[in-house]
């Protein structure tokens, strides 16, 4: 496996485009002050592709998510149309009709079946889409489609809202003399605490809490069921493992299209070739997920929270999320304060079984096995405070928590909470143009 250029256009048989059509009026709201940034993206496969998807488990679901779930249930898709600047959420029957028009207009422009067009939106909640602008954008994007990396980058920019930079990655690997590629783009900076499932229903293992979107393409031939299984597992280990602010969006969506242009016979779920594909997919999702946290709104530090020794996975996850989403813990991270008391407090009110006298807490550099323990068996160690401060001073570090009650563990990629985040999101009611989504 090696990293290559081109993201969603790196696999054979995919084209992309990103255009500006003024979906969110320039200068209004957060993320719209960058001039005519592309705000409508189009990704197209030359041939119908197997499709898999993961969707928000929020009980308030945006219109495009409802349309996407219908397409994914059919199992075949050929295009993705996505806009930024307007989430098309909480927009009632008109919003759902508008999402279907986006699919129909895309199909018309490309000569496709509208039932094979996926739709996604991100931006302000509760505002109807300016459909004339959207129609114009779809037609323009259909004319602007291309296969090079610059076209993929335009699509990646078109789905950005409060993001400061596009998020793209692609990998190439060889199996039995044949070359395969997988690429993806993503967006997300605020309203980030995904808990996605294939149907949008909320399994018990998912958390009950700005949208994140990710679009993935591959030229490998993979049947629908194993493709969905692979995506479900990859998302569980990546996008469902990140949090910026603890808020789950109404629009979270991950889509994967496999068009078979590489020429292989479809892999079975038990084959070595499919397992190699799974590894590449997991790495792609993990890379994009970490980009989202690193580009979180106002983020100054990224912290990997590792919980060990829980009684079961659910409790390990609950402990990690309680710590990662604690406002007091997150603000201490921003201040460079190794405040283990706040961590202990968050563990104590989590849904995990915690015995104070058994808890260990420590800090480490990313990927390091050397942990600087500040708490052992519920009591502070003799490590000097200044040494602990140095451990949490870098822009990225790891927090290790041992509950010492079992063998289960969990990991979460989290962010600090900064003045910049508050300033960005509070808005000013006397200036409606400053208000976010």
C-alpha positions as a Markdown table, in Angstrom:
| # | Residue | x | y | z |
|---|---|---|---|---|
| 1 | Unk | 0.0 | 0.0 | 0.0 |
| 2 | Unk | 1.3 | 3.4 | -0.9 |
| 3 | Unk | -0.2 | 6.9 | -0.8 |
| 4 | Unk | -0.9 | 8.5 | -4.1 |
| 5 | Unk | -2.5 | 11.8 | -5.4 |
| 6 | Unk | -6.0 | 12.2 | -6.7 |
| 7 | Unk | -8.3 | 11.3 | -3.8 |
| 8 | Unk | -11.7 | 10.4 | -5.3 |
| 9 | Unk | -10.4 | 10.5 | -8.9 |
| 10 | Unk | -7.4 | 8.3 | -8.2 |
| 11 | Unk | -9.4 | 5.1 | -8.8 |
| 12 | Unk | -10.1 | 4.2 | -12.5 |
| 13 | Unk | -13.5 | 5.3 | -13.8 |
| 14 | Unk | -14.3 | 8.3 | -11.5 |
| 15 | Unk | -14.6 | 12.0 | -12.3 |
| 16 | Unk | -15.3 | 14.9 | -10.0 |
| 17 | Unk | -16.0 | 18.6 | -10.0 |
| 18 | Unk | -16.6 | 21.5 | -7.6 |
| 19 | Unk | -18.3 | 24.7 | -8.5 |
| 20 | Unk | -19.5 | 27.9 | -6.9 |
| 21 | Unk | -23.3 | 28.7 | -7.2 |
| 22 | Unk | -23.9 | 30.9 | -4.1 |
| 23 | Unk | -26.0 | 28.4 | -2.1 |
| 24 | Unk | -25.2 | 30.4 | 1.0 |
| 25 | Unk | -25.2 | 34.1 | 0.3 |
| 26 | Unk | -21.7 | 35.5 | 0.4 |
| 27 | Unk | -20.8 | 37.0 | 3.8 |
| 28 | Unk | -23.6 | 35.4 | 5.8 |
| 29 | Unk | -23.0 | 33.1 | 8.6 |
| 30 | Unk | -19.9 | 31.1 | 9.6 |
| 31 | Unk | -17.6 | 29.8 | 6.9 |
| 32 | Unk | -19.1 | 32.0 | 4.1 |
| 33 | Unk | -16.6 | 34.8 | 4.3 |
| 34 | Unk | -14.0 | 33.3 | 1.9 |
| 35 | Unk | -15.3 | 34.8 | -1.3 |
| 36 | Unk | -16.7 | 32.5 | -4.0 |
| 37 | Unk | -15.5 | 29.2 | -2.6 |
| 38 | Unk | -16.9 | 26.2 | -4.5 |
| 39 | Unk | -20.1 | 25.1 | -2.7 |
| 40 | Unk | -21.4 | 22.2 | -4.9 |
| 41 | Unk | -19.5 | 19.0 | -5.5 |
| 42 | Unk | -20.2 | 16.2 | -8.0 |
| 43 | Unk | -18.5 | 12.8 | -8.0 |
| 44 | Unk | -19.4 | 10.4 | -10.9 |
| 45 | Unk | -18.5 | 6.9 | -11.8 |
| 46 | Unk | -18.4 | 5.9 | -15.5 |
| 47 | Unk | -20.4 | 2.8 | -14.7 |
| 48 | Unk | -22.9 | 1.8 | -12.0 |
| 49 | Unk | -21.1 | 1.0 | -8.8 |
| 50 | Unk | -21.9 | -1.1 | -5.7 |
| 51 | Unk | -22.6 | 1.3 | -2.9 |
| 52 | Unk | -22.4 | 1.2 | 0.9 |
| 53 | Unk | -23.3 | 3.9 | 3.4 |
| 54 | Unk | -23.2 | 5.0 | 7.0 |
| 55 | Unk | -25.6 | 7.6 | 8.4 |
| 56 | Unk | -26.2 | 9.7 | 11.4 |
| 57 | Unk | -28.2 | 8.1 | 14.3 |
| 58 | Unk | -29.5 | 11.5 | 15.3 |
| 59 | Unk | -33.3 | 11.2 | 15.7 |
| 60 | Unk | -33.6 | 14.5 | 13.7 |
| 61 | Unk | -32.5 | 13.5 | 10.2 |
| 62 | Unk | -31.8 | 15.8 | 7.3 |
| 63 | Unk | -33.6 | 15.3 | 4.0 |
| 64 | Unk | -30.6 | 14.3 | 1.9 |
| 65 | Unk | -29.8 | 11.5 | 4.4 |
| 66 | Unk | -33.3 | 10.1 | 3.9 |
| 67 | Unk | -32.7 | 10.1 | 0.1 |
| 68 | Unk | -29.3 | 8.5 | 0.5 |
| 69 | Unk | -30.6 | 5.7 | 2.7 |
| 70 | Unk | -33.1 | 4.8 | -0.1 |
| 71 | Unk | -30.3 | 4.6 | -2.7 |
| 72 | Unk | -28.0 | 2.5 | -0.4 |
| 73 | Unk | -30.8 | 0.0 | 0.3 |
| 74 | Unk | -31.0 | -0.6 | -3.5 |
| 75 | Unk | -27.3 | -1.2 | -3.5 |
| 76 | Unk | -26.3 | 0.6 | -6.8 |
| 77 | Unk | -25.2 | 4.2 | -7.4 |
| 78 | Unk | -23.4 | 6.1 | -10.0 |
| 79 | Unk | -23.1 | 9.7 | -8.7 |
| 80 | Unk | -22.9 | 11.8 | -5.6 |
| 81 | Unk | -24.1 | 15.4 | -5.5 |
| 82 | Unk | -23.3 | 17.4 | -2.3 |
| 83 | Unk | -23.6 | 21.0 | -1.3 |
| 84 | Unk | -22.2 | 23.2 | 1.5 |
| 85 | Unk | -23.8 | 26.3 | 3.0 |
| 86 | Unk | -27.2 | 24.7 | 3.7 |
| 87 | Unk | -27.9 | 21.5 | 5.6 |
| 88 | Unk | -31.4 | 21.0 | 4.2 |
| 89 | Unk | -32.3 | 19.8 | 7.7 |
| 90 | Unk | -35.6 | 20.6 | 9.6 |
| 91 | Unk | -37.1 | 21.8 | 6.2 |
| 92 | Unk | -40.1 | 19.4 | 6.1 |
| 93 | Unk | -41.7 | 18.1 | 3.0 |
| 94 | Unk | -40.2 | 20.9 | 0.9 |
| 95 | Unk | -36.7 | 20.0 | 2.0 |
| 96 | Unk | -37.3 | 16.3 | 1.1 |
| 97 | Unk | -38.7 | 17.3 | -2.3 |
| 98 | Unk | -35.7 | 19.6 | -2.9 |
| 99 | Unk | -33.3 | 16.7 | -2.1 |
| 100 | Unk | -35.1 | 14.6 | -4.6 |
| 101 | Unk | -34.9 | 17.4 | -7.2 |
| 102 | Unk | -31.1 | 17.5 | -6.6 |
| 103 | Unk | -30.9 | 13.8 | -7.5 |
| 104 | Unk | -33.2 | 14.2 | -10.5 |
| 105 | Unk | -31.4 | 17.3 | -11.8 |
| 106 | Unk | -28.1 | 15.5 | -11.5 |
| 107 | Unk | -29.5 | 12.4 | -13.3 |
| 108 | Unk | -30.8 | 14.6 | -16.1 |
| 109 | Unk | -27.5 | 16.4 | -16.6 |
| 110 | Unk | -25.6 | 13.1 | -16.7 |
| 111 | Unk | -28.1 | 10.8 | -18.4 |
| 112 | Unk | -28.5 | 8.6 | -15.3 |
| 113 | Unk | -31.2 | 7.0 | -13.3 |
| 114 | Unk | -32.2 | 9.4 | -10.5 |
| 115 | Unk | -32.5 | 6.3 | -8.2 |
| 116 | Unk | -28.7 | 5.9 | -8.5 |
| 117 | Unk | -27.8 | 9.4 | -7.4 |
| 118 | Unk | -26.7 | 10.0 | -3.8 |
| 119 | Unk | -27.4 | 13.4 | -2.2 |
| 120 | Unk | -25.6 | 15.1 | 0.7 |
| 121 | Unk | -25.8 | 18.6 | 2.3 |
| 122 | Unk | -24.0 | 20.5 | 5.1 |
| 123 | Unk | -24.4 | 24.0 | 6.5 |
| 124 | Unk | -27.2 | 26.0 | 8.2 |
| 125 | Unk | -30.1 | 24.1 | 9.7 |
| 126 | Unk | -33.7 | 25.1 | 9.1 |
| 127 | Unk | -33.3 | 27.1 | 5.9 |
| 128 | Unk | -34.7 | 26.0 | 2.5 |
| 129 | Unk | -32.2 | 25.5 | -0.3 |
| 130 | Unk | -32.1 | 28.2 | -3.0 |
| 131 | Unk | -33.0 | 25.6 | -5.7 |
| 132 | Unk | -32.4 | 27.8 | -8.7 |
| 133 | Unk | -28.8 | 28.3 | -7.6 |
| 134 | Unk | -28.6 | 24.5 | -6.9 |
| 135 | Unk | -29.9 | 23.6 | -10.4 |
| 136 | Unk | -27.5 | 26.0 | -12.0 |
| 137 | Unk | -24.6 | 24.5 | -9.9 |
| 138 | Unk | -25.5 | 21.0 | -10.9 |
| 139 | Unk | -25.5 | 21.8 | -14.6 |
| 140 | Unk | -22.2 | 23.7 | -14.3 |
| 141 | Unk | -20.6 | 20.8 | -12.3 |
| 142 | Unk | -21.7 | 18.2 | -14.9 |
| 143 | Unk | -19.9 | 20.3 | -17.6 |
| 144 | Unk | -16.8 | 20.7 | -15.4 |
| 145 | Unk | -16.2 | 17.1 | -14.5 |
| 146 | Unk | -12.6 | 15.8 | -14.8 |
| 147 | Unk | -10.3 | 13.0 | -13.8 |
| 148 | Unk | -7.2 | 14.8 | -12.4 |
| 149 | Unk | -6.4 | 15.5 | -8.8 |
| 150 | Unk | -7.3 | 19.2 | -9.3 |
| 151 | Unk | -10.9 | 18.2 | -10.0 |
| 152 | Unk | -11.0 | 16.0 | -6.8 |
| 153 | Unk | -9.5 | 18.9 | -4.8 |
| 154 | Unk | -12.3 | 21.3 | -6.1 |
| 155 | Unk | -14.9 | 18.7 | -4.9 |
| 156 | Unk | -13.1 | 18.5 | -1.5 |
| 157 | Unk | -13.2 | 22.3 | -1.2 |
| 158 | Unk | -16.9 | 22.5 | -2.3 |
| 159 | Unk | -18.1 | 20.4 | 0.7 |
| 160 | Unk | -16.1 | 22.6 | 3.3 |
| 161 | Unk | -18.1 | 24.8 | 5.7 |
| 162 | Unk | -16.0 | 26.0 | 8.7 |
| 163 | Unk | -13.1 | 23.8 | 7.7 |
| 164 | Unk | -9.9 | 25.6 | 7.1 |
| 165 | Unk | -8.5 | 23.2 | 4.6 |
| 166 | Unk | -9.7 | 20.3 | 2.4 |
| 167 | Unk | -9.3 | 16.7 | 3.5 |
| 168 | Unk | -8.2 | 14.2 | 0.9 |
| 169 | Unk | -6.3 | 11.0 | 0.7 |
| 170 | Unk | -5.8 | 8.0 | -1.7 |
| 171 | Unk | -3.9 | 4.7 | -1.7 |
| 172 | Unk | -2.8 | 2.2 | -4.2 |
| 173 | Unk | -2.0 | -1.4 | -3.6 |
| 174 | Unk | -1.3 | -4.5 | -5.7 |
| 175 | Unk | -2.7 | -8.0 | -5.3 |
| 176 | Unk | -1.9 | -11.0 | -7.6 |
| 177 | Unk | -0.4 | -8.7 | -10.2 |
| 178 | Unk | -3.4 | -6.3 | -10.4 |
| 179 | Unk | -3.3 | -2.7 | -9.1 |
| 180 | Unk | -6.2 | -1.3 | -7.1 |
| 181 | Unk | -6.9 | 2.2 | -5.8 |
| 182 | Unk | -9.1 | 3.7 | -3.1 |
| 183 | Unk | -9.5 | 7.4 | -2.4 |
| 184 | Unk | -11.6 | 9.7 | -0.3 |
| 185 | Unk | -12.5 | 13.3 | 0.6 |
| 186 | Unk | -14.1 | 14.4 | 3.9 |
| 187 | Unk | -15.3 | 17.6 | 5.6 |
| 188 | Unk | -15.9 | 18.4 | 9.2 |
| 189 | Unk | -14.7 | 20.9 | 11.9 |
| 190 | Unk | -17.6 | 21.5 | 14.2 |
| 191 | Unk | -20.7 | 19.6 | 15.4 |
| 192 | Unk | -18.4 | 16.6 | 15.4 |
| 193 | Unk | -19.3 | 13.5 | 17.5 |
| 194 | Unk | -20.4 | 11.0 | 14.9 |
| 195 | Unk | -22.3 | 7.8 | 15.7 |
| 196 | Unk | -23.3 | 6.3 | 12.4 |
| 197 | Unk | -24.9 | 3.1 | 11.4 |
| 198 | Unk | -25.8 | 1.5 | 8.0 |
| 199 | Unk | -29.5 | 2.3 | 8.4 |
| 200 | Unk | -29.5 | 5.3 | 10.7 |
| 201 | Unk | -30.9 | 3.3 | 13.5 |
| 202 | Unk | -29.1 | 3.7 | 16.8 |
| 203 | Unk | -27.5 | 0.5 | 18.1 |
| 204 | Unk | -27.0 | 0.3 | 21.8 |
| 205 | Unk | -23.2 | 0.4 | 21.3 |
| 206 | Unk | -23.4 | 3.9 | 19.8 |
| 207 | Unk | -23.3 | 7.1 | 21.8 |
| 208 | Unk | -26.6 | 8.8 | 22.5 |
| 209 | Unk | -25.7 | 12.4 | 22.0 |
| 210 | Unk | -21.1 | 20.9 | 11.7 |
| 211 | Unk | -21.7 | 17.8 | 10.1 |
| 212 | Unk | -19.1 | 15.4 | 8.9 |
| 213 | Unk | -19.2 | 14.0 | 5.4 |
| 214 | Unk | -16.9 | 11.5 | 3.7 |
| 215 | Unk | -17.1 | 10.2 | 0.1 |
| 216 | Unk | -15.0 | 7.2 | -0.8 |
| 217 | Unk | -14.3 | 5.6 | -4.2 |
| 218 | Unk | -12.6 | 2.4 | -5.3 |
| 219 | Unk | -12.0 | 0.7 | -8.7 |
| 220 | Unk | -12.1 | -2.7 | -7.0 |
| 221 | Unk | -15.1 | -5.0 | -7.6 |
| 222 | Unk | -16.8 | -5.8 | -4.3 |
| 223 | Unk | -20.3 | -7.1 | -3.8 |
| 224 | Unk | -22.8 | -5.0 | -2.0 |
| 225 | Unk | -23.0 | -7.0 | 1.3 |
| 226 | Unk | -19.3 | -7.4 | 2.0 |
| 227 | Unk | -18.8 | -3.8 | 0.9 |
| 228 | Unk | -21.2 | -2.6 | 3.6 |
| 229 | Unk | -19.6 | -4.9 | 6.2 |
| 230 | Unk | -16.2 | -3.5 | 5.4 |
| 231 | Unk | -17.4 | 0.1 | 5.6 |
| 232 | Unk | -19.3 | -0.5 | 8.8 |
| 233 | Unk | -16.2 | -1.8 | 10.4 |
| 234 | Unk | -14.0 | 0.9 | 9.0 |
| 235 | Unk | -16.3 | 3.7 | 10.3 |
| 236 | Unk | -16.6 | 2.1 | 13.7 |
| 237 | Unk | -12.8 | 2.3 | 14.0 |
| 238 | Unk | -12.4 | 5.8 | 12.6 |
| 239 | Unk | -15.2 | 8.4 | 12.2 |
| 240 | Unk | -17.2 | 6.9 | 15.1 |
| 241 | Unk | -14.0 | 7.3 | 17.2 |
| 242 | Unk | -13.7 | 11.1 | 16.9 |
| 243 | Unk | -15.1 | 14.0 | 18.8 |
| 244 | Unk | -14.6 | 17.8 | 18.6 |
| 245 | Unk | -17.5 | 19.2 | 20.6 |
| 246 | Unk | -19.7 | 16.2 | 21.5 |
| 247 | Unk | -22.6 | 17.3 | 19.2 |
| 248 | Unk | -23.9 | 14.7 | 16.7 |
| 249 | Unk | -25.0 | 16.2 | 13.4 |
| 250 | Unk | -28.3 | 15.7 | 11.6 |
| 251 | Unk | -26.4 | 15.1 | 8.3 |
| 252 | Unk | -23.4 | 12.8 | 9.1 |
| 253 | Unk | -22.9 | 10.6 | 6.1 |
| 254 | Unk | -20.2 | 8.3 | 4.7 |
| 255 | Unk | -20.6 | 6.8 | 1.2 |
| 256 | Unk | -18.4 | 4.3 | -0.6 |
| 257 | Unk | -18.7 | 3.4 | -4.3 |
| 258 | Unk | -17.0 | 0.4 | -5.8 |
| 259 | Unk | -17.2 | 0.4 | -9.7 |
| 260 | Unk | -15.0 | -2.6 | -10.5 |
| 261 | Unk | -13.0 | -0.7 | -13.2 |
| 262 | Unk | -9.8 | -2.5 | -12.0 |
| 263 | Unk | -11.2 | -5.7 | -13.7 |
| 264 | Unk | -11.2 | -8.2 | -10.8 |
| 265 | Unk | -13.9 | -10.7 | -10.2 |
| 266 | Unk | -15.9 | -9.6 | -7.1 |
| 267 | Unk | -14.1 | -10.7 | -3.9 |
| 268 | Unk | -15.8 | -12.9 | -1.3 |
| 269 | Unk | -15.7 | -11.7 | 2.3 |
| 270 | Unk | -13.4 | -14.5 | 3.3 |
| 271 | Unk | -10.7 | -14.0 | 0.6 |
| 272 | Unk | -7.3 | -12.6 | 1.2 |
| 273 | Unk | -7.8 | -10.0 | -1.4 |
| 274 | Unk | -10.9 | -8.7 | 0.4 |
| 275 | Unk | -8.9 | -8.6 | 3.7 |
| 276 | Unk | -6.3 | -6.5 | 2.0 |
| 277 | Unk | -9.0 | -4.2 | 0.7 |
| 278 | Unk | -10.4 | -3.9 | 4.3 |
| 279 | Unk | -7.0 | -2.8 | 5.6 |
| 280 | Unk | -6.7 | -0.1 | 2.9 |
| 281 | Unk | -10.3 | 1.1 | 3.6 |
| 282 | Unk | -9.6 | 1.3 | 7.4 |
| 283 | Unk | -6.4 | 3.3 | 6.9 |
| 284 | Unk | -8.2 | 5.7 | 4.5 |
| 285 | Unk | -11.0 | 6.3 | 6.9 |
| 286 | Unk | -8.6 | 6.7 | 9.9 |
| 287 | Unk | -6.6 | 9.2 | 8.0 |
| 288 | Unk | -9.6 | 11.3 | 7.1 |
| 289 | Unk | -11.0 | 11.1 | 10.6 |
| 290 | Unk | -7.9 | 12.4 | 12.2 |
| 291 | Unk | -7.8 | 15.3 | 9.7 |
| 292 | Unk | -11.2 | 16.3 | 10.9 |
| 293 | Unk | -10.2 | 16.4 | 14.5 |
| 294 | Unk | -6.9 | 18.3 | 13.7 |
| 295 | Unk | -9.0 | 20.9 | 11.8 |
| 296 | Unk | -11.7 | 21.2 | 14.4 |
| 297 | Unk | -13.1 | 24.6 | 15.1 |
| 298 | Unk | -10.6 | 26.5 | 17.3 |
| 299 | Unk | -8.7 | 23.3 | 18.1 |
| 300 | Unk | -5.3 | 23.8 | 19.6 |
| 301 | Unk | -4.5 | 20.3 | 20.9 |
| 302 | Unk | -5.5 | 16.9 | 19.7 |
| 303 | Unk | -5.6 | 14.2 | 22.4 |
| 304 | Unk | -5.9 | 10.4 | 21.9 |
| 305 | Unk | -7.8 | 9.0 | 24.8 |
| 306 | Unk | -7.0 | 5.3 | 25.4 |
| 307 | Unk | -9.0 | 3.4 | 28.0 |
| 308 | Unk | -7.8 | -0.1 | 29.1 |
| 309 | Unk | -9.0 | -2.6 | 31.6 |
| 310 | Unk | -12.8 | -2.0 | 31.4 |
| 311 | Unk | -15.3 | -4.8 | 32.1 |
| 312 | Unk | -16.6 | -4.7 | 28.6 |
| 313 | Unk | -16.3 | -2.6 | 25.4 |
| 314 | Unk | -19.4 | -0.6 | 26.1 |
| 315 | Unk | -18.0 | 0.6 | 29.4 |
| 316 | Unk | -14.6 | 1.3 | 27.9 |
| 317 | Unk | -16.3 | 3.5 | 25.3 |
| 318 | Unk | -18.5 | 5.2 | 27.9 |
| 319 | Unk | -15.4 | 6.1 | 30.0 |
| 320 | Unk | -13.5 | 7.4 | 27.0 |
| 321 | Unk | -16.4 | 9.6 | 25.8 |
| 322 | Unk | -17.1 | 11.0 | 29.3 |
| 323 | Unk | -13.5 | 12.2 | 29.5 |
| 324 | Unk | -13.2 | 13.4 | 25.9 |
| 325 | Unk | -16.4 | 15.4 | 26.0 |
| 326 | Unk | -16.0 | 17.0 | 29.5 |
| 327 | Unk | -15.8 | 20.8 | 29.1 |
| 328 | Unk | -13.6 | 21.0 | 32.2 |
| 329 | Unk | -11.2 | 18.3 | 30.9 |
| 330 | Unk | -11.1 | 19.9 | 27.4 |
| 331 | Unk | -10.4 | 23.4 | 28.7 |
| 332 | Unk | -7.6 | 22.0 | 30.9 |
| 333 | Unk | -6.1 | 20.5 | 27.8 |
| 334 | Unk | -6.2 | 23.8 | 26.1 |
| 335 | Unk | -4.4 | 25.4 | 29.1 |
| 336 | Unk | -1.7 | 22.8 | 29.2 |
| 337 | Unk | -2.9 | 21.8 | 32.6 |
| 338 | Unk | -2.4 | 18.0 | 33.4 |
| 339 | Unk | -5.5 | 18.2 | 35.6 |
| 340 | Unk | -6.1 | 14.5 | 36.5 |
| 341 | Unk | -8.8 | 15.4 | 39.1 |
| 342 | Unk | -11.1 | 16.4 | 36.3 |
| 343 | Unk | -10.4 | 13.2 | 34.4 |
| 344 | Unk | -11.1 | 11.2 | 37.5 |
| 345 | Unk | -14.4 | 13.1 | 38.0 |
| 346 | Unk | -15.5 | 12.4 | 34.4 |
| 347 | Unk | -14.7 | 8.7 | 34.8 |
| 348 | Unk | -16.8 | 8.6 | 38.0 |
| 349 | Unk | -20.0 | 10.0 | 36.4 |
| 350 | Unk | -19.6 | 7.9 | 33.2 |
| 351 | Unk | -21.7 | 4.8 | 32.6 |
| 352 | Unk | -18.6 | 2.7 | 33.1 |
| 353 | Unk | -18.0 | 0.8 | 36.3 |
| 354 | Unk | -15.1 | 2.6 | 38.1 |
| 355 | Unk | -13.4 | 1.8 | 41.3 |
| 356 | Unk | -11.4 | 4.8 | 42.5 |
| 357 | Unk | -8.7 | 2.8 | 44.2 |
| 358 | Unk | -7.9 | 0.9 | 41.0 |
| 359 | Unk | -7.6 | 3.7 | 38.4 |
| 360 | Unk | -4.3 | 4.7 | 36.8 |
| 361 | Unk | -3.9 | 7.8 | 34.7 |
| 362 | Unk | -0.9 | 8.9 | 32.6 |
| 363 | Unk | 0.3 | 10.8 | 29.6 |
| 364 | Unk | 2.4 | 9.7 | 26.6 |
| 365 | Unk | 3.7 | 11.0 | 23.3 |
| 366 | Unk | 1.8 | 9.8 | 20.3 |
| 367 | Unk | 2.6 | 6.1 | 19.6 |
| 368 | Unk | 5.0 | 5.9 | 22.6 |
| 369 | Unk | 4.9 | 3.0 | 25.0 |
| 370 | Unk | 6.5 | 5.2 | 27.7 |
| 371 | Unk | 3.7 | 6.5 | 29.9 |
| 372 | Unk | 4.2 | 9.2 | 32.5 |
| 373 | Unk | 1.8 | 8.2 | 35.3 |
| 374 | Unk | 0.2 | 10.9 | 37.4 |
| 375 | Unk | -2.2 | 8.6 | 39.2 |
| 376 | Unk | -1.6 | 5.1 | 40.4 |
| 377 | Unk | -4.4 | 3.1 | 42.1 |
| 378 | Unk | -6.4 | 6.2 | 42.6 |
| 379 | Unk | -3.6 | 8.2 | 44.2 |
| 380 | Unk | -1.3 | 10.9 | 42.8 |
| 381 | Unk | 2.2 | 9.8 | 42.0 |
| 382 | Unk | 5.4 | 11.7 | 42.9 |
| 383 | Unk | 6.0 | 12.9 | 39.3 |
| 384 | Unk | 6.8 | 16.6 | 39.5 |
| 385 | Unk | 4.0 | 18.9 | 38.3 |
| 386 | Unk | 6.3 | 20.6 | 35.8 |
| 387 | Unk | 7.2 | 17.3 | 34.2 |
| 388 | Unk | 3.5 | 16.5 | 33.8 |
| 389 | Unk | 3.0 | 20.0 | 32.2 |
| 390 | Unk | 5.7 | 19.2 | 29.7 |
| 391 | Unk | 3.9 | 16.0 | 28.8 |
| 392 | Unk | 0.7 | 17.8 | 27.8 |
| 393 | Unk | 2.3 | 20.8 | 26.2 |
| 394 | Unk | 2.7 | 19.4 | 22.6 |
| 395 | Unk | -0.1 | 19.9 | 20.0 |
| 396 | Unk | -0.8 | 16.2 | 20.2 |
| 397 | Unk | -0.4 | 13.7 | 23.1 |
| 398 | Unk | -2.1 | 10.6 | 24.5 |
| 399 | Unk | -4.1 | 10.1 | 27.7 |
| 400 | Unk | -3.9 | 6.6 | 29.1 |
| 401 | Unk | -6.5 | 5.4 | 31.5 |
| 402 | Unk | -6.4 | 2.0 | 33.2 |
| 403 | Unk | -9.6 | 1.0 | 35.0 |
| 404 | Unk | -8.0 | -2.4 | 36.0 |
| 405 | Unk | -11.4 | -4.1 | 36.2 |
| 406 | Unk | -11.3 | -6.3 | 33.0 |
| 407 | Unk | -9.7 | -6.7 | 29.6 |
| 408 | Unk | -11.8 | -4.4 | 27.4 |
| 409 | Unk | -10.5 | -1.1 | 25.9 |
| 410 | Unk | -11.5 | 1.8 | 23.7 |
| 411 | Unk | -9.8 | 4.7 | 21.9 |
| 412 | Unk | -11.2 | 8.1 | 21.0 |
| 413 | Unk | -9.6 | 11.0 | 19.1 |
| 414 | Unk | -10.6 | 14.2 | 20.9 |
| 415 | Unk | -9.9 | 17.9 | 20.8 |
| 416 | Unk | -9.5 | 20.7 | 23.4 |
| 417 | Unk | -12.0 | 23.4 | 24.0 |
| 418 | Unk | -10.7 | 26.9 | 23.3 |
| 419 | Unk | -11.7 | 30.6 | 23.4 |
| 420 | Unk | -11.6 | 30.5 | 19.6 |
| 421 | Unk | -14.3 | 27.8 | 19.5 |
| 422 | Unk | -16.6 | 29.8 | 21.7 |
| 423 | Unk | -15.9 | 33.0 | 19.7 |
| 424 | Unk | -16.6 | 31.2 | 16.5 |
| 425 | Unk | -19.8 | 29.6 | 17.6 |
| 426 | Unk | -21.5 | 32.1 | 19.9 |
| 427 | Unk | -22.5 | 34.6 | 17.1 |
| 428 | Unk | -24.2 | 37.9 | 17.7 |
| 429 | Unk | -28.0 | 38.1 | 17.7 |
| 430 | Unk | -27.7 | 41.8 | 16.7 |
| 431 | Unk | -25.9 | 40.6 | 13.6 |
| 432 | Unk | -27.8 | 37.6 | 12.1 |
| 433 | Unk | -25.1 | 37.3 | 9.4 |
| 434 | Unk | -22.7 | 36.2 | 12.2 |
| 435 | Unk | -24.8 | 33.2 | 13.3 |
| 436 | Unk | -23.7 | 29.7 | 12.4 |
| 437 | Unk | -25.5 | 26.5 | 11.5 |
